[in-house]
């Protein structure tokens, strides 16, 4: 196994961990939303939903672009950064 293969596996593991953390963060946000909604009896439902939508938009922007858009200028089969 060459150095490049080790690096690719490392990148794959880092990406997988990042996805796990993102899903865990989203789950936590939704749990907090539910708890807040329950404790306030829905008084702040609209504000909480707006904050949730904005946080999802932020996560989408952090991905920079969809993978399809990022692949447009690259020859088929070539991975980013290689």
C-alpha positions in Angstrom: 0.0 0.0 0.0 1.5 3.3 -1.1 1.5 6.6 0.7 -1.3 7.9 -1.7 -3.6 5.0 -0.7 -3.0 5.7 3.0 -3.7 9.4 2.4 -7.0 8.6 0.5 -8.1 6.3 3.3 -7.3 9.0 5.9 -9.3 11.6 3.9 -12.2 9.2 3.6 -12.2 8.5 7.4 -12.1 12.3 8.1 -15.0 12.9 5.7 -17.0 10.1 7.3 -16.3 11.6 10.8 -17.3 15.0 9.6 -20.6 13.7 8.4 -21.3 11.9 11.7 -20.6 15.1 13.6 -22.9 17.1 11.3 -25.8 14.6 11.8 -25.1 14.6 15.6 -25.2 18.4 15.6 -28.5 18.5 13.7 -30.0 15.9 16.0 -29.0 18.0 19.0 -30.5 21.1 17.5 -33.7 19.3 16.9 -33.8 17.9 20.4 -33.2 21.4 21.9 -36.0 22.7 19.6 -38.4 20.1 20.9 -37.5 20.7 24.5 -37.8 24.5 24.1 -41.2 24.1 22.4 -42.4 21.8 25.1 -41.3 24.0 28.0 -42.7 27.2 26.5 -45.9 25.5 25.3 -45.2 26.7 21.7 -44.9 30.4 22.4 -41.6 30.6 20.5 -42.3 28.0 17.8 -41.9 30.5 14.9 -38.6 31.9 16.2 -37.3 28.4 16.8 -38.3 27.2 13.3 -36.7 30.2 11.7 -33.4 29.6 13.6 -33.6 25.9 12.5 -34.0 26.9 8.8 -31.2 29.4 9.0 -28.9 26.8 10.6 -29.7 24.3 7.9 -28.9 27.0 5.3 -25.6 27.7 7.0 -24.7 24.0 6.9 -25.5 23.9 3.2 -23.3 26.9 2.5 -20.5 25.3 4.5 -20.5 22.4 2.0 -19.5 25.2 -0.5 -21.3 23.5 -3.4 -23.0 20.3 -4.2 -20.7 17.6 -5.3 -22.2 17.6 -8.8 -21.3 21.3 -9.2 -17.8 20.8 -7.9 -17.2 18.0 -10.4 -18.1 20.0 -13.5 -14.7 21.2 -14.3 -12.8 18.0 -13.5 -12.3 15.1 -15.9 -14.3 11.9 -15.1 -12.6 9.7 -12.5 -10.3 12.4 -11.1 -10.7 13.1 -7.5 -10.4 16.6 -5.9 -6.9 17.6 -4.9 -5.2 14.7 -6.7 
